[in-house]
């Protein structure tokens, strides 16, 4: 294959792992999700995440059609979990606090105070599932066709990236808020923490939910 043929197959460029968008709108019914500031913050300071895997769970069937021949029979669709976000935190720890508030909705006394809890103890009482879940969106972005990176400098927020894929996650909630490492020798870096999110299923497509 010639160089020109290879270039012709790459109509725009290679996909850039730096271009993505994470949104977790607040659910007014359940209280899950994040506030507007945190959602805007994640557009810039969600340092890393991943488009999740999906796979088929199967079991081996022997001789179903032909004697002595094994085949893998699909039994269920598995969605890769958890979904992990690595976040750069600000000096007010505002996003960490938002995730912690969401996490605390999972159970009574998930964050026991110095004063005894509502029931007079630190006993943890799990709340009903539908009282803390919310939906989430993870979009893979790319530069529009015939646009160079130079055109985007200075106006990244309103650049108008092309949304190539959108993952719509159903009934999301945080299952783990990772540690924040403190280190006196790390004077020229920033603080980060990880959040693990679970969910039931996700759909992948464009803004209308279609794969085109």
C-alpha positions as a Markdown table, in Angstrom:
| # | Residue | x | y | z |
|---|---|---|---|---|
| 1 | Unk | 0.0 | 0.0 | 0.0 |
| 2 | Unk | 1.3 | 3.4 | -0.9 |
| 3 | Unk | 1.6 | 6.4 | 1.4 |
| 4 | Unk | -1.2 | 8.2 | -0.6 |
| 5 | Unk | -3.5 | 5.2 | -0.3 |
| 6 | Unk | -2.9 | 5.1 | 3.5 |
| 7 | Unk | -3.6 | 8.8 | 3.8 |
| 8 | Unk | -6.8 | 8.4 | 1.8 |
| 9 | Unk | -8.1 | 5.9 | 4.3 |
| 10 | Unk | -7.6 | 8.4 | 7.2 |
| 11 | Unk | -10.0 | 11.1 | 6.1 |
| 12 | Unk | -9.3 | 13.4 | 9.0 |
| 13 | Unk | -6.6 | 12.2 | 11.3 |
| 14 | Unk | -6.0 | 9.7 | 14.0 |
| 15 | Unk | -8.4 | 9.7 | 17.0 |
| 16 | Unk | -7.2 | 11.8 | 19.9 |
| 17 | Unk | -7.5 | 10.3 | 23.4 |
| 18 | Unk | -7.5 | 13.8 | 24.9 |
| 19 | Unk | -10.9 | 14.7 | 23.4 |
| 20 | Unk | -13.9 | 13.6 | 25.5 |
| 21 | Unk | -16.7 | 15.0 | 27.6 |
| 22 | Unk | -18.1 | 13.7 | 30.9 |
| 23 | Unk | -21.6 | 14.8 | 32.1 |
| 24 | Unk | -23.5 | 13.7 | 35.2 |
| 25 | Unk | -26.6 | 15.9 | 35.4 |
| 26 | Unk | -28.2 | 16.2 | 38.8 |
| 27 | Unk | -31.3 | 14.1 | 39.2 |
| 28 | Unk | -33.9 | 16.2 | 41.0 |
| 29 | Unk | -35.9 | 13.1 | 42.0 |
| 30 | Unk | -33.1 | 11.0 | 43.5 |
| 31 | Unk | -30.6 | 13.6 | 44.3 |
| 32 | Unk | -27.9 | 11.7 | 42.4 |
| 33 | Unk | -25.5 | 13.2 | 39.9 |
| 34 | Unk | -23.5 | 16.4 | 40.2 |
| 35 | Unk | -24.2 | 20.1 | 40.3 |
| 36 | Unk | -23.6 | 22.4 | 37.3 |
| 37 | Unk | -20.3 | 23.7 | 38.5 |
| 38 | Unk | -18.9 | 20.2 | 38.9 |
| 39 | Unk | -20.1 | 19.1 | 35.4 |
| 40 | Unk | -18.4 | 22.2 | 33.9 |
| 41 | Unk | -15.3 | 21.4 | 35.9 |
| 42 | Unk | -15.1 | 17.9 | 34.7 |
| 43 | Unk | -14.9 | 19.1 | 31.0 |
| 44 | Unk | -11.4 | 20.3 | 31.8 |
| 45 | Unk | -10.2 | 18.4 | 34.8 |
| 46 | Unk | -11.3 | 14.9 | 34.3 |
| 47 | Unk | -7.7 | 13.8 | 33.7 |
| 48 | Unk | -8.5 | 10.3 | 32.4 |
| 49 | Unk | -11.3 | 7.7 | 31.9 |
| 50 | Unk | -12.1 | 5.0 | 29.3 |
| 51 | Unk | -14.8 | 4.0 | 27.0 |
| 52 | Unk | -15.9 | 0.8 | 28.7 |
| 53 | Unk | -15.8 | -2.7 | 27.2 |
| 54 | Unk | -18.7 | -5.0 | 26.4 |
| 55 | Unk | -18.6 | -8.7 | 25.9 |
| 56 | Unk | -20.7 | -11.8 | 25.6 |
| 57 | Unk | -20.8 | -14.3 | 28.4 |
| 58 | Unk | -21.0 | -17.9 | 27.1 |
| 59 | Unk | -20.8 | -21.5 | 28.0 |
| 60 | Unk | -19.5 | -24.5 | 26.0 |
| 61 | Unk | -22.0 | -26.8 | 24.3 |
| 62 | Unk | -20.7 | -30.2 | 23.0 |
| 63 | Unk | -22.2 | -31.9 | 20.1 |
| 64 | Unk | -25.3 | -29.7 | 19.8 |
| 65 | Unk | -25.3 | -29.9 | 16.0 |
| 66 | Unk | -22.3 | -32.1 | 15.1 |
| 67 | Unk | -21.0 | -34.8 | 17.3 |
| 68 | Unk | -17.6 | -34.0 | 18.9 |
| 69 | Unk | -17.8 | -30.3 | 17.8 |
| 70 | Unk | -17.9 | -27.7 | 20.6 |
| 71 | Unk | -19.3 | -24.3 | 20.3 |
| 72 | Unk | -19.7 | -21.3 | 22.6 |
| 73 | Unk | -23.4 | -20.5 | 23.3 |
| 74 | Unk | -24.0 | -16.9 | 24.2 |
| 75 | Unk | -25.9 | -16.5 | 27.5 |
| 76 | Unk | -25.8 | -12.8 | 28.4 |
| 77 | Unk | -24.3 | -9.4 | 27.5 |
| 78 | Unk | -21.8 | -8.1 | 30.0 |
| 79 | Unk | -21.0 | -4.4 | 30.4 |
| 80 | Unk | -17.6 | -3.6 | 31.7 |
| 81 | Unk | -17.6 | -2.2 | 35.2 |
| 82 | Unk | -16.6 | -0.1 | 37.1 |
| 83 | Unk | -16.2 | 3.1 | 35.1 |
| 84 | Unk | -13.3 | 5.0 | 36.6 |
| 85 | Unk | -12.6 | 8.7 | 36.5 |
| 86 | Unk | -9.3 | 10.3 | 37.5 |
| 87 | Unk | -9.9 | 13.9 | 38.5 |
| 88 | Unk | -7.6 | 16.8 | 39.2 |
| 89 | Unk | -8.9 | 18.5 | 42.3 |
| 90 | Unk | -9.0 | 22.3 | 43.1 |
| 91 | Unk | -8.0 | 23.9 | 46.4 |
| 92 | Unk | -11.6 | 23.9 | 47.7 |
| 93 | Unk | -12.1 | 20.1 | 47.0 |
| 94 | Unk | -15.5 | 21.0 | 45.5 |
| 95 | Unk | -15.7 | 18.1 | 43.1 |
| 96 | Unk | -14.5 | 15.6 | 45.8 |
| 97 | Unk | -17.2 | 17.0 | 48.1 |
| 98 | Unk | -19.9 | 16.6 | 45.4 |
| 99 | Unk | -19.0 | 13.0 | 44.8 |
| 100 | Unk | -18.9 | 12.3 | 48.5 |
| 101 | Unk | -22.4 | 13.8 | 49.0 |
| 102 | Unk | -23.6 | 11.5 | 46.2 |
| 103 | Unk | -21.8 | 8.5 | 47.8 |
| 104 | Unk | -23.3 | 9.3 | 51.2 |
| 105 | Unk | -26.8 | 9.0 | 49.7 |
| 106 | Unk | -26.3 | 5.2 | 49.4 |
| 107 | Unk | -26.6 | 4.6 | 53.1 |
| 108 | Unk | -27.7 | 6.3 | 56.3 |
| 109 | Unk | -24.5 | 7.1 | 58.3 |
| 110 | Unk | -22.2 | 6.4 | 55.3 |
| 111 | Unk | -20.5 | 9.5 | 56.6 |
| 112 | Unk | -21.0 | 9.2 | 60.4 |
| 113 | Unk | -20.6 | 12.6 | 62.2 |
| 114 | Unk | -19.0 | 13.3 | 65.5 |
| 115 | Unk | -22.4 | 13.4 | 67.0 |
| 116 | Unk | -24.4 | 10.1 | 67.0 |
| 117 | Unk | -26.5 | 9.5 | 63.9 |
| 118 | Unk | -30.2 | 9.9 | 63.3 |
| 119 | Unk | -31.0 | 6.6 | 65.1 |
| 120 | Unk | -28.6 | 7.3 | 68.0 |
| 121 | Unk | -25.8 | 5.1 | 66.7 |
| 122 | Unk | -23.4 | 4.8 | 63.8 |
| 123 | Unk | -25.4 | 1.9 | 62.4 |
| 124 | Unk | -25.5 | 1.9 | 58.6 |
| 125 | Unk | -28.8 | 1.5 | 57.0 |
| 126 | Unk | -28.7 | 1.1 | 53.2 |
| 127 | Unk | -31.2 | 3.2 | 51.3 |
| 128 | Unk | -33.5 | 2.2 | 48.5 |
| 129 | Unk | -31.7 | 1.8 | 45.2 |
| 130 | Unk | -33.9 | 4.4 | 43.3 |
| 131 | Unk | -33.1 | 7.1 | 45.8 |
| 132 | Unk | -29.5 | 7.6 | 44.8 |
| 133 | Unk | -29.0 | 6.5 | 41.1 |
| 134 | Unk | -28.7 | 8.9 | 38.2 |
| 135 | Unk | -27.8 | 8.8 | 34.5 |
| 136 | Unk | -24.5 | 9.7 | 33.0 |
| 137 | Unk | -23.1 | 10.6 | 29.5 |
| 138 | Unk | -19.6 | 10.1 | 28.2 |
| 139 | Unk | -18.9 | 11.4 | 24.7 |
| 140 | Unk | -15.9 | 10.8 | 22.4 |
| 141 | Unk | -15.1 | 14.1 | 20.6 |
| 142 | Unk | -13.1 | 14.9 | 17.6 |
| 143 | Unk | -12.2 | 18.0 | 15.6 |
| 144 | Unk | -14.7 | 18.7 | 12.8 |
| 145 | Unk | -13.6 | 17.9 | 9.3 |
| 146 | Unk | -11.3 | 20.4 | 7.6 |
| 147 | Unk | -10.5 | 22.2 | 10.9 |
| 148 | Unk | -7.0 | 22.4 | 12.3 |
| 149 | Unk | -6.1 | 22.7 | 16.0 |
| 150 | Unk | -4.9 | 26.3 | 15.4 |
| 151 | Unk | -8.6 | 27.3 | 14.8 |
| 152 | Unk | -9.4 | 26.1 | 18.3 |
| 153 | Unk | -6.8 | 27.9 | 20.4 |
| 154 | Unk | -8.3 | 30.5 | 22.7 |
| 155 | Unk | -11.9 | 29.3 | 22.5 |
| 156 | Unk | -11.8 | 25.7 | 23.5 |
| 157 | Unk | -15.1 | 25.9 | 25.5 |
| 158 | Unk | -17.2 | 26.9 | 22.4 |
| 159 | Unk | -15.0 | 25.2 | 19.8 |
| 160 | Unk | -17.9 | 23.0 | 18.5 |
| 161 | Unk | -16.2 | 19.6 | 18.6 |
| 162 | Unk | -17.8 | 16.8 | 16.6 |
| 163 | Unk | -19.5 | 14.2 | 18.9 |
| 164 | Unk | -18.5 | 10.9 | 17.3 |
| 165 | Unk | -19.9 | 8.6 | 20.0 |
| 166 | Unk | -22.1 | 9.0 | 23.0 |
| 167 | Unk | -22.3 | 6.5 | 25.8 |
| 168 | Unk | -25.5 | 6.8 | 27.8 |
| 169 | Unk | -25.2 | 5.1 | 31.2 |
| 170 | Unk | -28.3 | 4.0 | 33.1 |
| 171 | Unk | -28.7 | 4.1 | 36.9 |
| 172 | Unk | -25.2 | 5.2 | 37.8 |
| 173 | Unk | -23.8 | 5.7 | 41.3 |
| 174 | Unk | -20.3 | 5.9 | 42.9 |
| 175 | Unk | -19.1 | 2.7 | 44.6 |
| 176 | Unk | -15.6 | 3.9 | 45.5 |
| 177 | Unk | -14.0 | 7.3 | 46.1 |
| 178 | Unk | -10.2 | 6.7 | 46.0 |
| 179 | Unk | -7.6 | 8.1 | 48.3 |
| 180 | Unk | -6.0 | 11.6 | 47.7 |
| 181 | Unk | -2.2 | 11.2 | 48.2 |
| 182 | Unk | -0.5 | 13.8 | 50.3 |
| 183 | Unk | 3.3 | 14.1 | 49.9 |
| 184 | Unk | 5.6 | 16.9 | 51.1 |
| 185 | Unk | 8.1 | 16.1 | 48.3 |
| 186 | Unk | 5.5 | 16.7 | 45.6 |
| 187 | Unk | 5.6 | 20.5 | 45.5 |
| 188 | Unk | 5.4 | 20.9 | 41.7 |
| 189 | Unk | 2.4 | 18.7 | 41.0 |
| 190 | Unk | -1.4 | 18.6 | 41.7 |
| 191 | Unk | -3.8 | 16.5 | 43.8 |
| 192 | Unk | -5.9 | 13.8 | 42.1 |
| 193 | Unk | -8.4 | 11.2 | 43.1 |
| 194 | Unk | -10.2 | 8.4 | 41.4 |
| 195 | Unk | -14.0 | 7.6 | 41.5 |
| 196 | Unk | -15.4 | 4.2 | 40.5 |
| 197 | Unk | -18.9 | 4.3 | 39.2 |
| 198 | Unk | -21.2 | 1.3 | 38.6 |
| 199 | Unk | -24.3 | 1.2 | 36.4 |
| 200 | Unk | -26.8 | -1.2 | 35.0 |
| 201 | Unk | -26.3 | -0.9 | 31.2 |
| 202 | Unk | -25.2 | 1.6 | 28.6 |
| 203 | Unk | -26.2 | 2.4 | 25.1 |
| 204 | Unk | -23.8 | 3.7 | 22.5 |
| 205 | Unk | -24.6 | 5.8 | 19.5 |
| 206 | Unk | -24.9 | 9.4 | 18.3 |
| 207 | Unk | -27.1 | 12.1 | 19.9 |
| 208 | Unk | -30.1 | 10.2 | 18.8 |
| 209 | Unk | -28.8 | 6.9 | 20.1 |
| 210 | Unk | -28.1 | 5.5 | 16.6 |
| 211 | Unk | -24.9 | 4.0 | 15.3 |
| 212 | Unk | -24.3 | 5.4 | 11.8 |
